[in-house]
Each structure stands twice: as structure tokens, then as C-alpha cells.
Amino acid sequence: NVSACIGLKGSEIIPLEWDIFSSAEEDYDSENRKLMHQMDEIAIRSKCKGTFVMDRGFDRFVIIRHLQESAINFIIRMTENRHYRPLKSPSSNGIKPTPERM
């Protein structure tokens, strides 16, 4: 798999993350964990500024839950049969999100 991310600085496009990974790697755990780690790295470096824009390959409960719990802004193109309700913000009401089935 190839992951790439770019950002804008004024009118300049800057690379934020580039990674090529394979499930055959020794330290490979799961695609979801790899992708979430990359999102976390970008969020840390950008101080959570901006919005992640992703295609349907990221339309997974585990990814969406991670983004919400990390307070990362995102847009994901979802499959047409997805029924999505945002979690309430844990910081606004003290309720911790309940994990959904993966």
C-alpha cells in the first residue's frame, strides 16, 4: 500500500507524509493501525489544524472512531449504504464513546 499526504502553505504545496508498506513486513500489525499511526503523526505535526479528506477506503468504523476520539476534522466519501451518526464529543459531555464492531 502507498499512503501520501500533502498540505498547503499559502500557495505552496508541501509533503506531510509518504509511506509505502506491505503486509509481508516483519513488524506489520494491521492496515488500520498503520493508517491511524500516520494520521496521528500528521495531526501532531500540524497541531490538528486542517481537515483530513479521504476516499471510501477509509470508510471503516475503526478509522472513523479513531478520528472522532482524536478530535481530528475529517471528510470521508462513504459507501451509499453507510448509516453514520457522529459520536457526542467526550469533552463536551463527559461520555466516553462506545466502541462499535469492526
Secondary structure, 3 states (H helix, E strand, C coil): CEEEEEEEECCEEEEEEEEECCCCCCCCCCHHHHHHHHHHHHHHHCCCCCCEEECHHHCCHHHHHHHHHCCCCEEECCCCCCCCCCCCCHHHHCCCCCCCCC
